[in-house]
Amino acid sequence: MNQVPFRKRAWPLWVGAIALAAANVGMFAFMRAIGVFPQMSMWGAQVYNLLGVKVDAPFTIYPLTPLLLDVHSMINFGIVLGVAAAALLSEEFKLRKEHWTGYVAALAGGALMGFGTVIMPPCNVGGFYSATMALSLSGPLTVLGLLPGAYLGGLLMKWQTQRAVAALDFNAMPKGEPVRARSSSAQPLIGAAVSAVLLAAAGYYASAGLTKHAGLLLFGALFGVIFQRSRLCFTSAFREILISGNGTLMKWVLVSIALGTIGFALLKANGYQPMHFVLPVGVHTVVGAFIFGVGMSLAGGCGIGVLWRSAEGYTRAWVALLAGMMTAGSWVLIYGKHVGEGWLYGKPVSLAQYGGYVGGTAIVFLFLAAFYGFILFVEARKRERA
Amino acid sequence: MRELNAIQVGDHHYQVDMRGWVCPYPKYAVEGLVRKFDRGRLDLLVDCPSATEDVPKVVKAMGCSVTEINQIGGGEWQIVIMK
């Protein structure tokens, strides 16, 4: 094997898991936890309004705001810039075109994620990862929808691959010249320039007195770098448990949630934003999560996943992103009310209601242990069959 | 239907081009590919970074080996599989 320089080496999963938990606790202490889809649904509503269709943003706490002034959108912009910088510095950026079937899958997947995010709410990382850390009852329940949803989407992808492989005939292949490696690229230089743009933008916001904007932009970039380098993909984590019988990624996500839960519980127990990321819970949690789960598999990434892949140059992710924001952005037109209002949604329930923050944390740990145990069971079954 | 772009490079030496197939397609495909070719060398071209880690794991689990992972361009790799 060739020696791979450090900038090109992927980070171990444990590093990603710990860094992600630390970043989420840090960003919560600064202002808020990670979650990206509600902002993007506001972007979708903005586009409708620009086109002359009057519609309110689906999440009342993410009202219609010019994108460059919206503090929450700074996380998304930060992720894009952070991922782009990391991908370019490691020479992993490429403008990746897709087969037309891939764009159809992205369109369908993005639309399903758009609906899933307003029904669940919100997205995979916000609704499962952050919400569980925040002791929201909804967080653990999303697994009941995300897991089978991601499995179904994964089955479709596996079936498509198997058909393509079955059509190959190694005895009747055309002869050809192998692809040759190209010489070194300018990607690291462009990556350095993107990093400079990121720092300049954060500096500009800070100098204008918008320190929260500057902070969230930098936190977003930190998340982007962690995701891109550790390849801690939540979609893959959910999908591969049942598709491949491999739960390595999800086990590290669960460790990350365990670490983050302690930080969130300590902050909340001291009276800091006790209801932050405590979300409505009901049948809609599971139904929305299932729709979202199928969508994220087809799209090739959840909310953060498509932002991340978009910044790596995946045109499939661009389509999914647009489809997701336009679908979610139309929710008030379709449903007539905002997310969390009306017959569809239950009330937010904090697990701290059951025995305070110690009791709530204990419930989250029990859930994490049960999910971890389920993964070990699936992996053991897979080994038995092999 | 989406088809795989594959060529024979030499005697018992093949190249399957999966550039443009996002993850997890390469990981799902390699199991069938390794099973299908009788022996020799298979160069799998990919352009999703995760495949450089996922594909070797699947290949090793099937008792074959990945002898090289070469970056052939920005965001593109050649994974050399021996059977």
Interface residues (C-beta under 8 A of the other chain):
Chain A: M1 N2 K8 A10 A87 E91 E92 F93 K94 R96 K97 E98 H99 T101 G102 G154 M157 K158 Q160 T161 Q162 R163 A164 V165 A166 A167 L168 F170 M173 P174 K175 G176 E177 P178 V179 R180 A181 R182 S185 Q187 R231 C233 S236 R239 E240 S244 G300 R309 E312 G313 Y314 R316
Chain B: M1 R2 E3 L4 A6 I7 Q8 V9 Y14 Q15 V16 D17 R19 G20 V22 C23 P24 Y25 K27 Y28 A29 G32 L33 K36 F37 D38 D43 L45 D47 P49 S50 E53 T67 E68 I69 N70 Q71 I72 G73 G74 G75 E76 Q78
